[in-house]
């Protein structure tokens, strides 16, 4: 039983280390506009639509 617990802990540690090493450090910045019918538009950072939307949001927030 102890060997099984050690194996599970070792596997969990390996998965965590792999996700930490390979995973993205910070989330990608994007803006999503969702509509009532379930459709959505996703704008990635750097696109003209994202920059316009971010500028409008900043002015609305007073920043």
CHARMM internal coordinates of N, CA and C (Angstrom, degrees):
IC EDIT
DIST 1 N 1 CA 1.4524
DIST 1 CA 1 C 1.5318
ANGL 1 N 1 CA 1 C 110.70
DIST 1 C 2 N 1.3427
ANGL 1 CA 1 C 2 N 115.87
DIHE 1 N 1 CA 1 C 2 N -40.77
DIST 2 N 2 CA 1.4708
ANGL 1 C 2 N 2 CA 119.02
DIHE 1 CA 1 C 2 N 2 CA 179.16
DIST 2 CA 2 C 1.5246
ANGL 2 N 2 CA 2 C 111.47
DIHE 1 C 2 N 2 CA 2 C -63.10
DIST 2 C 3 N 1.3316
ANGL 2 CA 2 C 3 N 115.75
DIHE 2 N 2 CA 2 C 3 N -37.44
DIST 3 N 3 CA 1.4633
ANGL 2 C 3 N 3 CA 118.92
DIHE 2 CA 2 C 3 N 3 CA 179.83
DIST 3 CA 3 C 1.5238
ANGL 3 N 3 CA 3 C 110.42
DIHE 2 C 3 N 3 CA 3 C -64.68
DIST 3 C 4 N 1.3101
ANGL 3 CA 3 C 4 N 116.90
DIHE 3 N 3 CA 3 C 4 N -37.46
DIST 4 N 4 CA 1.4624
ANGL 3 C 4 N 4 CA 121.32
DIHE 3 CA 3 C 4 N 4 CA 178.68
DIST 4 CA 4 C 1.5262
ANGL 4 N 4 CA 4 C 110.46
DIHE 3 C 4 N 4 CA 4 C -66.07
DIST 4 C 5 N 1.3122
ANGL 4 CA 4 C 5 N 116.93
DIHE 4 N 4 CA 4 C 5 N -43.13
DIST 5 N 5 CA 1.4666
ANGL 4 C 5 N 5 CA 120.65
DIHE 4 CA 4 C 5 N 5 CA 178.84
DIST 5 CA 5 C 1.5225
ANGL 5 N 5 CA 5 C 110.28
DIHE 4 C 5 N 5 CA 5 C -64.21
DIST 5 C 6 N 1.3221
ANGL 5 CA 5 C 6 N 116.53
DIHE 5 N 5 CA 5 C 6 N -42.61
DIST 6 N 6 CA 1.4796
ANGL 5 C 6 N 6 CA 119.66
DIHE 5 CA 5 C 6 N 6 CA 177.23
DIST 6 CA 6 C 1.5224
ANGL 6 N 6 CA 6 C 111.30
DIHE 5 C 6 N 6 CA 6 C -61.86
DIST 6 C 7 N 1.3276
ANGL 6 CA 6 C 7 N 115.80
DIHE 6 N 6 CA 6 C 7 N -41.75
DIST 7 N 7 CA 1.4647
ANGL 6 C 7 N 7 CA 119.84
DIHE 6 CA 6 C 7 N 7 CA 179.71
DIST 7 CA 7 C 1.5242
ANGL 7 N 7 CA 7 C 110.90
DIHE 6 C 7 N 7 CA 7 C -63.83
DIST 7 C 8 N 1.3141
ANGL 7 CA 7 C 8 N 117.43
DIHE 7 N 7 CA 7 C 8 N -42.72
DIST 8 N 8 CA 1.4642
ANGL 7 C 8 N 8 CA 121.56
DIHE 7 CA 7 C 8 N 8 CA 178.97
DIST 8 CA 8 C 1.5263
ANGL 8 N 8 CA 8 C 109.94
DIHE 7 C 8 N 8 CA 8 C -64.10
DIST 8 C 9 N 1.3229
ANGL 8 CA 8 C 9 N 117.81
DIHE 8 N 8 CA 8 C 9 N -44.49
DIST 9 N 9 CA 1.4723
ANGL 8 C 9 N 9 CA 120.81
DIHE 8 CA 8 C 9 N 9 CA 178.63
DIST 9 CA 9 C 1.5209
ANGL 9 N 9 CA 9 C 111.67
DIHE 8 C 9 N 9 CA 9 C -64.10
DIST 9 C 10 N 1.3295
ANGL 9 CA 9 C 10 N 116.49
DIHE 9 N 9 CA 9 C 10 N -41.15
DIST 10 N 10 CA 1.4605
ANGL 9 C 10 N 10 CA 120.07
DIHE 9 CA 9 C 10 N 10 CA 178.07
DIST 10 CA 10 C 1.5260
ANGL 10 N 10 CA 10 C 111.26
DIHE 9 C 10 N 10 CA 10 C -64.53
DIST 10 C 11 N 1.3292
ANGL 10 CA 10 C 11 N 117.30
DIHE 10 N 10 CA 10 C 11 N -40.79
DIST 11 N 11 CA 1.4651
ANGL 10 C 11 N 11 CA 120.97
DIHE 10 CA 10 C 11 N 11 CA 178.03
DIST 11 CA 11 C 1.5242
ANGL 11 N 11 CA 11 C 110.81
DIHE 10 C 11 N 11 CA 11 C -65.27
DIST 11 C 12 N 1.3390
ANGL 11 CA 11 C 12 N 116.79
DIHE 11 N 11 CA 11 C 12 N -42.21
DIST 12 N 12 CA 1.4633
ANGL 11 C 12 N 12 CA 120.03
DIHE 11 CA 11 C 12 N 12 CA 178.28
DIST 12 CA 12 C 1.5190
ANGL 12 N 12 CA 12 C 110.80
DIHE 11 C 12 N 12 CA 12 C -62.85
DIST 12 C 13 N 1.3172
ANGL 12 CA 12 C 13 N 117.83
DIHE 12 N 12 CA 12 C 13 N -41.82
DIST 13 N 13 CA 1.4656
ANGL 12 C 13 N 13 CA 121.77
DIHE 12 CA 12 C 13 N 13 CA 177.87
DIST 13 CA 13 C 1.5286
ANGL 13 N 13 CA 13 C 110.95
DIHE 12 C 13 N 13 CA 13 C -63.81
DIST 13 C 14 N 1.3243
ANGL 13 CA 13 C 14 N 116.81
DIHE 13 N 13 CA 13 C 14 N -40.46
DIST 14 N 14 CA 1.4663
ANGL 13 C 14 N 14 CA 120.42
DIHE 13 CA 13 C 14 N 14 CA 178.91
DIST 14 CA 14 C 1.5252
ANGL 14 N 14 CA 14 C 111.23
DIHE 13 C 14 N 14 CA 14 C -65.14
DIST 14 C 15 N 1.3110
ANGL 14 CA 14 C 15 N 117.11
DIHE 14 N 14 CA 14 C 15 N -42.20
DIST 15 N 15 CA 1.4726
ANGL 14 C 15 N 15 CA 120.67
DIHE 14 CA 14 C 15 N 15 CA 178.22
DIST 15 CA 15 C 1.5172
ANGL 15 N 15 CA 15 C 110.13
DIHE 14 C 15 N 15 CA 15 C -63.82
DIST 15 C 16 N 1.3260
ANGL 15 CA 15 C 16 N 117.20
DIHE 15 N 15 CA 15 C 16 N -44.01
DIST 16 N 16 CA 1.4643
ANGL 15 C 16 N 16 CA 120.16
DIHE 15 CA 15 C 16 N 16 CA 178.75
DIST 16 CA 16 C 1.5265
ANGL 16 N 16 CA 16 C 111.00
DIHE 15 C 16 N 16 CA 16 C -61.43
DIST 16 C 17 N 1.3401
ANGL 16 CA 16 C 17 N 117.04
DIHE 16 N 16 CA 16 C 17 N -45.17
DIST 17 N 17 CA 1.4704
ANGL 16 C 17 N 17 CA 120.71
DIHE 16 CA 16 C 17 N 17 CA 179.98
DIST 17 CA 17 C 1.5252
ANGL 17 N 17 CA 17 C 110.85
DIHE 16 C 17 N 17 CA 17 C -62.88
DIST 17 C 18 N 1.3241
ANGL 17 CA 17 C 18 N 117.19
DIHE 17 N 17 CA 17 C 18 N -41.25
DIST 18 N 18 CA 1.4670
ANGL 17 C 18 N 18 CA 120.70
DIHE 17 CA 17 C 18 N 18 CA 179.33
DIST 18 CA 18 C 1.5260
ANGL 18 N 18 CA 18 C 110.81
DIHE 17 C 18 N 18 CA 18 C -63.41
DIST 18 C 19 N 1.3338
ANGL 18 CA 18 C 19 N 116.54
DIHE 18 N 18 CA 18 C 19 N -46.00
DIST 19 N 19 CA 1.4652
ANGL 18 C 19 N 19 CA 119.75
DIHE 18 CA 18 C 19 N 19 CA -179.74
DIST 19 CA 19 C 1.5203
ANGL 19 N 19 CA 19 C 110.85
DIHE 18 C 19 N 19 CA 19 C -65.59
DIST 19 C 20 N 1.3128
ANGL 19 CA 19 C 20 N 118.13
DIHE 19 N 19 CA 19 C 20 N -35.56
DIST 20 N 20 CA 1.4585
ANGL 19 C 20 N 20 CA 121.46
DIHE 19 CA 19 C 20 N 20 CA 178.89
DIST 20 CA 20 C 1.5258
ANGL 20 N 20 CA 20 C 110.96
DIHE 19 C 20 N 20 CA 20 C -69.04
DIST 20 C 21 N 1.3228
ANGL 20 CA 20 C 21 N 117.15
DIHE 20 N 20 CA 20 C 21 N -42.14
DIST 21 N 21 CA 1.4625
ANGL 20 C 21 N 21 CA 121.50
DIHE 20 CA 20 C 21 N 21 CA -177.52
DIST 21 CA 21 C 1.5233
ANGL 21 N 21 CA 21 C 112.13
DIHE 20 C 21 N 21 CA 21 C -72.99
DIST 21 C 22 N 1.3150
ANGL 21 CA 21 C 22 N 117.81
DIHE 21 N 21 CA 21 C 22 N -39.62
DIST 22 N 22 CA 1.4632
ANGL 21 C 22 N 22 CA 121.82
DIHE 21 CA 21 C 22 N 22 CA -173.99
DIST 22 CA 22 C 1.5188
ANGL 22 N 22 CA 22 C 112.19
DIHE 21 C 22 N 22 CA 22 C -94.45
DIST 22 C 23 N 1.3078
ANGL 22 CA 22 C 23 N 116.61
DIHE 22 N 22 CA 22 C 23 N -29.26
DIST 23 N 23 CA 1.4624
ANGL 22 C 23 N 23 CA 121.25
DIHE 22 CA 22 C 23 N 23 CA -174.14
DIST 23 CA 23 C 1.5095
ANGL 23 N 23 CA 23 C 113.46
DIHE 22 C 23 N 23 CA 23 C -64.96
DIST 23 C 24 N 1.3085
ANGL 23 CA 23 C 24 N 113.74
DIHE 23 N 23 CA 23 C 24 N 162.55
DIST 24 N 24 CA 1.4593
ANGL 23 C 24 N 24 CA 121.10
DIHE 23 CA 23 C 24 N 24 CA 178.08
DIST 24 CA 24 C 1.5197
ANGL 24 N 24 CA 24 C 108.84
DIHE 23 C 24 N 24 CA 24 C -74.53
DIST 24 C 25 N 1.3086
ANGL 24 CA 24 C 25 N 116.35
DIHE 24 N 24 CA 24 C 25 N 134.03
DIST 25 N 25 CA 1.4541
ANGL 24 C 25 N 25 CA 120.77
DIHE 24 CA 24 C 25 N 25 CA -176.74
DIST 25 CA 25 C 1.5230
ANGL 25 N 25 CA 25 C 112.93
DIHE 24 C 25 N 25 CA 25 C -71.71
DIST 25 C 26 N 1.3055
ANGL 25 CA 25 C 26 N 117.08
DIHE 25 N 25 CA 25 C 26 N -35.36
DIST 26 N 26 CA 1.4617
ANGL 25 C 26 N 26 CA 120.31
DIHE 25 CA 25 C 26 N 26 CA 179.23
DIST 26 CA 26 C 1.5165
ANGL 26 N 26 CA 26 C 108.52
DIHE 25 C 26 N 26 CA 26 C -136.77
DIST 26 C 27 N 1.2983
ANGL 26 CA 26 C 27 N 116.48
DIHE 26 N 26 CA 26 C 27 N 150.87
DIST 27 N 27 CA 1.4646
ANGL 26 C 27 N 27 CA 118.56
DIHE 26 CA 26 C 27 N 27 CA -178.03
DIST 27 CA 27 C 1.5298
ANGL 27 N 27 CA 27 C 111.49
DIHE 26 C 27 N 27 CA 27 C -68.79
DIST 27 C 28 N 1.3019
ANGL 27 CA 27 C 28 N 115.27
DIHE 27 N 27 CA 27 C 28 N 149.14
DIST 28 N 28 CA 1.4623
ANGL 27 C 28 N 28 CA 120.74
DIHE 27 CA 27 C 28 N 28 CA 177.01
DIST 28 CA 28 C 1.5220
ANGL 28 N 28 CA 28 C 108.94
DIHE 27 C 28 N 28 CA 28 C -69.33
DIST 28 C 29 N 1.3098
ANGL 28 CA 28 C 29 N 115.82
DIHE 28 N 28 CA 28 C 29 N 139.83
DIST 29 N 29 CA 1.4514
ANGL 28 C 29 N 29 CA 119.62
DIHE 28 CA 28 C 29 N 29 CA 179.11
DIST 29 CA 29 C 1.5144
ANGL 29 N 29 CA 29 C 108.89
DIHE 28 C 29 N 29 CA 29 C -85.16
DIST 29 C 30 N 1.3143
ANGL 29 CA 29 C 30 N 115.07
DIHE 29 N 29 CA 29 C 30 N 123.36
DIST 30 N 30 CA 1.4533
ANGL 29 C 30 N 30 CA 120.45
DIHE 29 CA 29 C 30 N 30 CA 176.27
DIST 30 CA 30 C 1.5073
ANGL 30 N 30 CA 30 C 108.52
DIHE 29 C 30 N 30 CA 30 C -150.81
DIST 30 C 31 N 1.2863
ANGL 30 CA 30 C 31 N 114.31
DIHE 30 N 30 CA 30 C 31 N 160.37
DIST 31 N 31 CA 1.4611
ANGL 30 C 31 N 31 CA 121.11
DIHE 30 CA 30 C 31 N 31 CA 178.20
DIST 31 CA 31 C 1.5216
ANGL 31 N 31 CA 31 C 108.21
DIHE 30 C 31 N 31 CA 31 C -118.89
DIST 31 C 32 N 1.3164
ANGL 31 CA 31 C 32 N 116.02
DIHE 31 N 31 CA 31 C 32 N 136.37
DIST 32 N 32 CA 1.4488
ANGL 31 C 32 N 32 CA 120.95
DIHE 31 CA 31 C 32 N 32 CA -179.87
DIST 32 CA 32 C 1.5224
ANGL 32 N 32 CA 32 C 109.43
DIHE 31 C 32 N 32 CA 32 C -120.65
DIST 32 C 33 N 1.3132
ANGL 32 CA 32 C 33 N 115.66
DIHE 32 N 32 CA 32 C 33 N 131.14
DIST 33 N 33 CA 1.4587
ANGL 32 C 33 N 33 CA 121.78
DIHE 32 CA 32 C 33 N 33 CA 175.25
DIST 33 CA 33 C 1.5238
ANGL 33 N 33 CA 33 C 105.73
DIHE 32 C 33 N 33 CA 33 C -113.85
DIST 33 C 34 N 1.3383
ANGL 33 CA 33 C 34 N 116.69
DIHE 33 N 33 CA 33 C 34 N 116.26
DIST 34 N 34 CA 1.4587
ANGL 33 C 34 N 34 CA 121.16
DIHE 33 CA 33 C 34 N 34 CA -177.72
DIST 34 CA 34 C 1.5274
ANGL 34 N 34 CA 34 C 110.05
DIHE 33 C 34 N 34 CA 34 C -106.20
DIST 34 C 35 N 1.3119
ANGL 34 CA 34 C 35 N 115.87
DIHE 34 N 34 CA 34 C 35 N 146.93
DIST 35 N 35 CA 1.4495
ANGL 34 C 35 N 35 CA 122.68
DIHE 34 CA 34 C 35 N 35 CA -179.32
DIST 35 CA 35 C 1.5247
ANGL 35 N 35 CA 35 C 109.99
DIHE 34 C 35 N 35 CA 35 C -115.50
DIST 35 C 36 N 1.3376
ANGL 35 CA 35 C 36 N 117.34
DIHE 35 N 35 CA 35 C 36 N 157.47
DIST 36 N 36 CA 1.4716
ANGL 35 C 36 N 36 CA 120.68
DIHE 35 CA 35 C 36 N 36 CA -177.48
DIST 36 CA 36 C 1.5295
ANGL 36 N 36 CA 36 C 114.45
DIHE 35 C 36 N 36 CA 36 C -60.03
DIST 36 C 37 N 1.3166
ANGL 36 CA 36 C 37 N 118.12
DIHE 36 N 36 CA 36 C 37 N -25.12
DIST 37 N 37 CA 1.4627
ANGL 36 C 37 N 37 CA 119.47
DIHE 36 CA 36 C 37 N 37 CA -178.66
DIST 37 CA 37 C 1.5282
ANGL 37 N 37 CA 37 C 112.86
DIHE 36 C 37 N 37 CA 37 C -80.50
DIST 37 C 38 N 1.3318
ANGL 37 CA 37 C 38 N 116.81
DIHE 37 N 37 CA 37 C 38 N 0.42
DIST 38 N 38 CA 1.4590
ANGL 37 C 38 N 38 CA 121.04
DIHE 37 CA 37 C 38 N 38 CA 177.82
DIST 38 CA 38 C 1.5115
ANGL 38 N 38 CA 38 C 114.03
DIHE 37 C 38 N 38 CA 38 C 98.89
DIST 38 C 39 N 1.3182
ANGL 38 CA 38 C 39 N 118.29
DIHE 38 N 38 CA 38 C 39 N -9.69
DIST 39 N 39 CA 1.4562
ANGL 38 C 39 N 39 CA 120.05
DIHE 38 CA 38 C 39 N 39 CA 177.91
DIST 39 CA 39 C 1.5245
ANGL 39 N 39 CA 39 C 109.80
DIHE 38 C 39 N 39 CA 39 C -80.64
DIST 39 C 40 N 1.3221
ANGL 39 CA 39 C 40 N 115.62
DIHE 39 N 39 CA 39 C 40 N 161.95
DIST 40 N 40 CA 1.4536
ANGL 39 C 40 N 40 CA 120.01
DIHE 39 CA 39 C 40 N 40 CA -178.60
DIST 40 CA 40 C 1.5231
ANGL 40 N 40 CA 40 C 109.91
DIHE 39 C 40 N 40 CA 40 C -151.88
DIST 40 C 41 N 1.3176
ANGL 40 CA 40 C 41 N 114.76
DIHE 40 N 40 CA 40 C 41 N 156.52
DIST 41 N 41 CA 1.4521
ANGL 40 C 41 N 41 CA 122.58
DIHE 40 CA 40 C 41 N 41 CA 174.87
DIST 41 CA 41 C 1.5179
ANGL 41 N 41 CA 41 C 106.33
DIHE 40 C 41 N 41 CA 41 C -119.08
DIST 41 C 42 N 1.3329
ANGL 41 CA 41 C 42 N 116.62
DIHE 41 N 41 CA 41 C 42 N 129.10
DIST 42 N 42 CA 1.4583
ANGL 41 C 42 N 42 CA 120.95
DIHE 41 CA 41 C 42 N 42 CA 178.80
DIST 42 CA 42 C 1.5254
ANGL 42 N 42 CA 42 C 107.73
DIHE 41 C 42 N 42 CA 42 C -114.86
DIST 42 C 43 N 1.3262
ANGL 42 CA 42 C 43 N 115.82
DIHE 42 N 42 CA 42 C 43 N 124.83
DIST 43 N 43 CA 1.4613
ANGL 42 C 43 N 43 CA 121.74
DIHE 42 CA 42 C 43 N 43 CA -179.85
DIST 43 CA 43 C 1.5253
ANGL 43 N 43 CA 43 C 108.90
DIHE 42 C 43 N 43 CA 43 C -109.87
DIST 43 C 44 N 1.3331
ANGL 43 CA 43 C 44 N 117.39
DIHE 43 N 43 CA 43 C 44 N 125.42
DIST 44 N 44 CA 1.4602
ANGL 43 C 44 N 44 CA 122.38
DIHE 43 CA 43 C 44 N 44 CA 178.57
DIST 44 CA 44 C 1.5205
ANGL 44 N 44 CA 44 C 110.03
DIHE 43 C 44 N 44 CA 44 C -86.00
DIST 44 C 45 N 1.3312
ANGL 44 CA 44 C 45 N 116.23
DIHE 44 N 44 CA 44 C 45 N 151.20
DIST 45 N 45 CA 1.4523
ANGL 44 C 45 N 45 CA 121.25
DIHE 44 CA 44 C 45 N 45 CA 177.98
DIST 45 CA 45 C 1.5239
ANGL 45 N 45 CA 45 C 109.38
DIHE 44 C 45 N 45 CA 45 C -59.82
DIST 45 C 46 N 1.3078
ANGL 45 CA 45 C 46 N 115.50
DIHE 45 N 45 CA 45 C 46 N 137.64
DIST 46 N 46 CA 1.4590
ANGL 45 C 46 N 46 CA 121.19
DIHE 45 CA 45 C 46 N 46 CA -179.29
DIST 46 CA 46 C 1.5178
ANGL 46 N 46 CA 46 C 113.17
DIHE 45 C 46 N 46 CA 46 C 99.50
DIST 46 C 47 N 1.3178
ANGL 46 CA 46 C 47 N 117.58
DIHE 46 N 46 CA 46 C 47 N -18.19
DIST 47 N 47 CA 1.4599
ANGL 46 C 47 N 47 CA 119.39
DIHE 46 CA 46 C 47 N 47 CA 178.32
DIST 47 CA 47 C 1.5285
ANGL 47 N 47 CA 47 C 108.37
DIHE 46 C 47 N 47 CA 47 C -79.67
DIST 47 C 48 N 1.3387
ANGL 47 CA 47 C 48 N 117.08
DIHE 47 N 47 CA 47 C 48 N 151.13
DIST 48 N 48 CA 1.4676
ANGL 47 C 48 N 48 CA 119.76
DIHE 47 CA 47 C 48 N 48 CA -179.48
DIST 48 CA 48 C 1.5298
ANGL 48 N 48 CA 48 C 112.88
DIHE 47 C 48 N 48 CA 48 C -58.40
DIST 48 C 49 N 1.3173
ANGL 48 CA 48 C 49 N 117.22
DIHE 48 N 48 CA 48 C 49 N -37.93
DIST 49 N 49 CA 1.4624
ANGL 48 C 49 N 49 CA 120.44
DIHE 48 CA 48 C 49 N 49 CA 179.42
DIST 49 CA 49 C 1.5196
ANGL 49 N 49 CA 49 C 112.19
DIHE 48 C 49 N 49 CA 49 C -64.20
DIST 49 C 50 N 1.3356
ANGL 49 CA 49 C 50 N 116.32
DIHE 49 N 49 CA 49 C 50 N -39.97
DIST 50 N 50 CA 1.4606
ANGL 49 C 50 N 50 CA 120.53
DIHE 49 CA 49 C 50 N 50 CA 179.01
DIST 50 CA 50 C 1.5169
ANGL 50 N 50 CA 50 C 110.43
DIHE 49 C 50 N 50 CA 50 C -64.42
DIST 50 C 51 N 1.3256
ANGL 50 CA 50 C 51 N 116.19
DIHE 50 N 50 CA 50 C 51 N -44.59
DIST 51 N 51 CA 1.4607
ANGL 50 C 51 N 51 CA 120.04
DIHE 50 CA 50 C 51 N 51 CA -177.97
DIST 51 CA 51 C 1.5298
ANGL 51 N 51 CA 51 C 111.31
DIHE 50 C 51 N 51 CA 51 C -63.96
DIST 51 C 52 N 1.3395
ANGL 51 CA 51 C 52 N 117.29
DIHE 51 N 51 CA 51 C 52 N -40.15
DIST 52 N 52 CA 1.4671
ANGL 51 C 52 N 52 CA 120.24
DIHE 51 CA 51 C 52 N 52 CA 177.81
DIST 52 CA 52 C 1.5199
ANGL 52 N 52 CA 52 C 110.98
DIHE 51 C 52 N 52 CA 52 C -65.61
DIST 52 C 53 N 1.3225
ANGL 52 CA 52 C 53 N 116.78
DIHE 52 N 52 CA 52 C 53 N -44.20
DIST 53 N 53 CA 1.4542
ANGL 52 C 53 N 53 CA 120.91
DIHE 52 CA 52 C 53 N 53 CA 179.51
DIST 53 CA 53 C 1.5285
ANGL 53 N 53 CA 53 C 110.86
DIHE 52 C 53 N 53 CA 53 C -64.65
DIST 53 C 54 N 1.3211
ANGL 53 CA 53 C 54 N 117.67
DIHE 53 N 53 CA 53 C 54 N -40.86
DIST 54 N 54 CA 1.4695
ANGL 53 C 54 N 54 CA 120.90
DIHE 53 CA 53 C 54 N 54 CA 179.07
DIST 54 CA 54 C 1.5195
ANGL 54 N 54 CA 54 C 110.31
DIHE 53 C 54 N 54 CA 54 C -65.92
DIST 54 C 55 N 1.3208
ANGL 54 CA 54 C 55 N 118.12
DIHE 54 N 54 CA 54 C 55 N -38.59
DIST 55 N 55 CA 1.4701
ANGL 54 C 55 N 55 CA 120.72
DIHE 54 CA 54 C 55 N 55 CA 178.76
DIST 55 CA 55 C 1.5220
ANGL 55 N 55 CA 55 C 110.19
DIHE 54 C 55 N 55 CA 55 C -64.49
DIST 55 C 56 N 1.3127
ANGL 55 CA 55 C 56 N 117.28
DIHE 55 N 55 CA 55 C 56 N -42.43
DIST 56 N 56 CA 1.4676
ANGL 55 C 56 N 56 CA 120.57
DIHE 55 CA 55 C 56 N 56 CA 177.84
DIST 56 CA 56 C 1.5281
ANGL 56 N 56 CA 56 C 111.33
DIHE 55 C 56 N 56 CA 56 C -64.29
DIST 56 C 57 N 1.3126
ANGL 56 CA 56 C 57 N 116.44
DIHE 56 N 56 CA 56 C 57 N -41.28
DIST 57 N 57 CA 1.4649
ANGL 56 C 57 N 57 CA 120.55
DIHE 56 CA 56 C 57 N 57 CA 179.58
DIST 57 CA 57 C 1.5294
ANGL 57 N 57 CA 57 C 110.79
DIHE 56 C 57 N 57 CA 57 C -64.90
DIST 57 C 58 N 1.3346
ANGL 57 CA 57 C 58 N 116.09
DIHE 57 N 57 CA 57 C 58 N -41.82
DIST 58 N 58 CA 1.4755
ANGL 57 C 58 N 58 CA 119.42
DIHE 57 CA 57 C 58 N 58 CA 178.20
DIST 58 CA 58 C 1.5230
ANGL 58 N 58 CA 58 C 111.49
DIHE 57 C 58 N 58 CA 58 C -62.18
DIST 58 C 59 N 1.3396
ANGL 58 CA 58 C 59 N 115.64
DIHE 58 N 58 CA 58 C 59 N -42.53
DIST 59 N 59 CA 1.4742
ANGL 58 C 59 N 59 CA 117.65
DIHE 58 CA 58 C 59 N 59 CA -179.95
DIST 59 CA 59 C 1.5220
ANGL 59 N 59 CA 59 C 111.24
DIHE 58 C 59 N 59 CA 59 C -68.34
DIST 59 C 60 N 1.3223
ANGL 59 CA 59 C 60 N 117.74
DIHE 59 N 59 CA 59 C 60 N -34.74
DIST 60 N 60 CA 1.4656
ANGL 59 C 60 N 60 CA 120.69
DIHE 59 CA 59 C 60 N 60 CA 177.89
DIST 60 CA 60 C 1.5166
ANGL 60 N 60 CA 60 C 111.63
DIHE 59 C 60 N 60 CA 60 C -67.89
DIST 60 C 61 N 1.3428
ANGL 60 CA 60 C 61 N 116.33
DIHE 60 N 60 CA 60 C 61 N -33.17
DIST 61 N 61 CA 1.4594
ANGL 60 C 61 N 61 CA 120.59
DIHE 60 CA 60 C 61 N 61 CA 179.72
DIST 61 CA 61 C 1.5226
ANGL 61 N 61 CA 61 C 112.06
DIHE 60 C 61 N 61 CA 61 C -85.44
DIST 61 C 62 N 1.3176
ANGL 61 CA 61 C 62 N 116.88
DIHE 61 N 61 CA 61 C 62 N -10.18
DIST 62 N 62 CA 1.4656
ANGL 61 C 62 N 62 CA 121.23
DIHE 61 CA 61 C 62 N 62 CA 178.99
DIST 62 CA 62 C 1.5119
ANGL 62 N 62 CA 62 C 113.15
DIHE 61 C 62 N 62 CA 62 C 78.64
DIST 62 C 63 N 1.3107
ANGL 62 CA 62 C 63 N 117.73
DIHE 62 N 62 CA 62 C 63 N 28.19
DIST 63 N 63 CA 1.4711
ANGL 62 C 63 N 63 CA 121.23
DIHE 62 CA 62 C 63 N 63 CA 179.96
DIST 63 CA 63 C 1.4883
ANGL 63 N 63 CA 63 C 111.64
DIHE 62 C 63 N 63 CA 63 C -104.07
END
COOR INIT
IC SEED 1 N 1 CA 1 C
IC BUILD
